[in-house]
Amino acid sequence: MNNGKVRVPLLHISRRAALPWYKAWGIRAAAIVLALVVCGLITTLLTGEDPIALYLSMLDGAFGTSRRAWVLMQNVAILLCVSLAVTPAFKMRFWNIGGEGQVLVGCLATAACMITLDNVLPNWLLIIVMLAASLIAGGLWGLIPAFFKARWNTNETLFTLMMNYVAIQLVAFFIIIWESPAGSGKVGIINQQSQMGWLPQVGPNRYMLNILTVALLTVAMYVYLKYSKHGYEIAVVGESERTARYVGIKVERVIMRTMIISGALCGIAGFLLVAGTDHTITTTISDNRGFTAVMVSWLAKFSPVFMVFTSFLIEFLGRGASEIATDFGLNEAFGDILTGVILFFIIGCEFFITYKLHFRGFKTRGAAENV
Amino acid sequence: MKKVFALLLALAMVFALAACGEEPADVSEEPAPTESGEESAESSEAPEEPSAEGGIAKEELKVGFIFLHDENSTYDLNFINAAKAAIEELGLTEDQYEFRMNVPEGQECYDAAAELADDGCNFIFADSFGHEDYMIQAAMEFPEVEFAHATGTRAHTEGLANYHNAFASIYEGRYLAGIVAGLKLNEMIENGEITEDEAKMGYVGAYTYAEVLSGYTSFYLGAKSVCPSVTMDVTFTGSWFDETAEREAANSLIAGGCVLISQHADSMGAPSACEDAGVPNVSYNGSTAAQCPETYLVSSRIDWTPYFVYAINCVINGEEIVADWTGTLETGSVVLTELGANVAEGTQEALEEAEAALLDGSVHVFDTSTFTVEGAAVESFMADVNTDENSEGDTEVVSDGYFHESEYRSAPYFTLQIDGITLLDTAF
């Protein structure tokens, strides 16, 4: 070995040429398997529980009963809806982390209509008004930072983040106005007796309508991004603003239009949450989906199709982890640890898809074989 | 081509998922395939009023509990301990109960309750005020399961046979804890640490809600019964559990001249702020003596074990659980924890005397001769006993010279703002 050959570092990294899709997915699958093994190890070491029982409990938490499966699908649908909403902006390289606030104002607008108009309008009209209000509210919440970005080039990351807090405070303010009973700080189920403004049940389960709606939105978003002129403009602006200007795209208009769409879709998610399932308004109703959606969207490389998988994965992990915590009498934080481990592997594996590791040992062996 | 394929894949995925969800839904129409099999079959024999007759053999019983947080919250820990005690007292085995922790006050509560019902629970309990609407929703859907809810207000007006509220006359416990505080103030006055006029207490409340108002007023009246010059500042955090806000609230009360602090919020924020500042603290939900050895005086708490035992026995015997159950000193539901190391001398004797007086009815906590509102004695008050959207008063609750708290329903409805107490920031 020591005969004056070129010295090779123990480990070096090079960028891969595009990996065939089956290899990329192979790496991802391996990462998930590895993550589950590590989770099992951690659990066994820390708590002495049987890792197989752990995985079974995870599956049971997600699919154990039909109700659990429905709840899981409902959560996937809402998360997917928010993820779809933030995607056009991300594709445009507009860092919209204000999904949380846009969902919240959608919820607020829906709840406001349910509370104030329940005796004024017939039910079908009320629902249409609620939908319109949530679209407008969400769209407006998206437009404000986009307008400032387009006009004065403000930092959209900070702006959208701050808009979240404004939305939370706004909701808190209205909860105090609508609270029942006085002083309790909660609105409770709106129109529990009359069910005014509640979305009707479609099919076998009351979550069905939400799931179908989001399925349609997924297809629509796919078509919009892939085949429409708007979608193309978004992609060009995302690649290079200068190119976009050069070919005559009105960048400011695209930014504002896209953010209205983003915000309005978040508004729909809020509408589905309030009118479809929760029938109440709280400051935590969005449950951080506005932020989780960022991860869902990125993991899926902004593809609406893959987002179905990634949002499913995230929700499945969440439900499974919380079931583990319940079944084995562990603290809820333990579920979070497991979710964290799994996400670490999933996000980490993207590195191995983009880059290749070269070890010195392997290389010499490879060279020897070539000889 | 690839795009079309991907689109098809997406559609297939969506429908596959929807189909996955549908199939088990049909199964649940029949008796559930889980452990609940026997129970649901049994209850279907008497679908009309299963709770009224027969009951359930103890071996086949299953109970479920829903908690807002986990053991890290003093509030939930108190419930969890009581549930465990009741389970032990009743001799239930490990597969006869289920705990669901960290269940938020939203749709998740309904889901959790429905899942417990799916799992074959005959009795389901939720511990947090905001759970109520979702428990009612679940109670409507599962008429054969008994649902109980702590601190709620709607059972007596909802007309559901299987939905029940429970609370305790904790204002009596707060009153007794107030006496401990008042005696401590007296000791400080005698030692020359403060003057009579400086005997100001501070109180960290969660919301401007009747339960909190009733709590701090009874605490204040307890202190005032032994230390007539006492005043009190109250501040609100706008959350039942916010450690930072509670700590800051306690600190600002101390900075504002309060020499003794109590709280109605569920974290260790206020007690630990008091320990750091060396200010005596009257706690709630349970003893904080271990964490705050120097400043802990006493804590009032509700012991939920008697209610759990009562309600679960009702289910076993097929008896009806009352719509509103109010635990008292007598039922052992209202208790004080052990006294701290630094309470004033003679506290134990004073407490025994006051407790005896409360028990025999010679003293009432909200005796209208002991407090005034805007300078005048209270002769009549319409309380909002029946919860409605506008929170209007509907029931006369002052008679025989005292305010009848927790008699017309279990949850408190005392909302008077009496003289001597200053509310600092009601718009949290």
Interface residues (C-beta under 8 A of the other chain):
Chain A: G64 T65 S66 R67 R68 A69 W70 V71 M73 V76 A172 I176 S180 P181 A182 G183 S184 G185 K186 G188 I189 Q192 G203 P204 N205 M208 I211 L212 A215 T218 V219 Y222 K226 T277 D278 T280 T282 T284 I285 S303 P304 V305 V308 F309 F312 S322 A325 T326 G329 N331 E332
Chain B: K3 A6 L7 L9 A10 L11 M13 V14 L17 A18 C20 G21 E22 E23 P24 A25 D26 V27 S28 A32 T34 D70 E71 E98 F99 R100 M101 N102 P104 E105 G106 Q107 D111 A114 E115 D118 F129 G130 E132 D133 Y134 I136 Q137 T153 A206 Y207 T208 Y209 A210 V212 L213 G238 S239 D384 T387 D388 E389 S391 T415 A427
